């Protein structure tokens, strides 16, 4: 069995890959260590653990020590590199390119070798352009929907504590106004970035969408949109296949 772990800021996504079958689990942030400990302790015949982590070194060290304590091989913590498995990262310093973005691009390339704009909607939203050759042109980062609301709540006392309002462009209360404003700031921001990127493609690219918050926004994204639920985990599987 291979275990693939996508350790993000909000959730840890785990894929247990057996011969001929797979099991997917999500562990929320408030029970990272406890939930992951229980999941791993129940696993047997583990060949390798592949990890994408944007969490602290403390978490990564704990995970390495815990899995070794179970008798498993040391986990492979994937890092971004300049070139790998057909893609070439455009960052001047590839090590500064988020590993989740790196793996999303890797999976997107191996899913479909065509011009793409890859959008990962999480705590932050990343938008990256990639040619059919696997060349990454670069990308941008914007605050996620919830992060934007939380930041506004923390910066002004007038908003209040409730940000779970309804979408209404003619909102009649502050909660709805905040919810609607952040929603359209994010969705229109993404579309504006895509419009700018389109100028550097010879033909309209595929829009590849992933991430925990993608379901909320996918109907608003303009273009040929293909949704993948767990692109980062798929990228880990590509790494395992070619390693």
Number of C-alpha atoms within 10 A of each C-alpha: 16 18 23 26 24 25 24 17 15 15 18 21 20 23 22 19 16 13 7 5 8 12 10 11 12 16 18 14 14 10 12 16 16 10 15 20 14 10 14 18 12 7 13 11 9 16 10 16 22 22 23 27 21 15 12 9 10 9 15 18 10 12 19 18 15 18 17 13 12 12 11 19 14 16 19 15 15 16 17 19 17 16 14 14 15 12 22 21 23 18 15 10 11 17 13 11 18 16 23 25 21 26 24 27 30 26 24 26 24 16 14 12 14 16 22 26 26 27 26 27 24 21 20 17 21 21 22 25 25 27 20 14 13 24 18 23 16 15 18 12 13 16 18 21 24 17 16 20 20 14 11 16 17 12 9 9 9 10 16 12 11 14 19 13 15 14 17 14 12 9 16 9 11 15 19 20 20 23 23 20 18 21 21 16 14 20 18 15 14 22 15 13 15 22 13 9 19 15 10 12 13 9 9 15 22 17 23 23 26 24 21 14 19 19 13 12 16 16 10 14 18 15 13 11 17 12 15 18 14 20 26 30 25 22 27 27 21 16 17 15 9 8 7
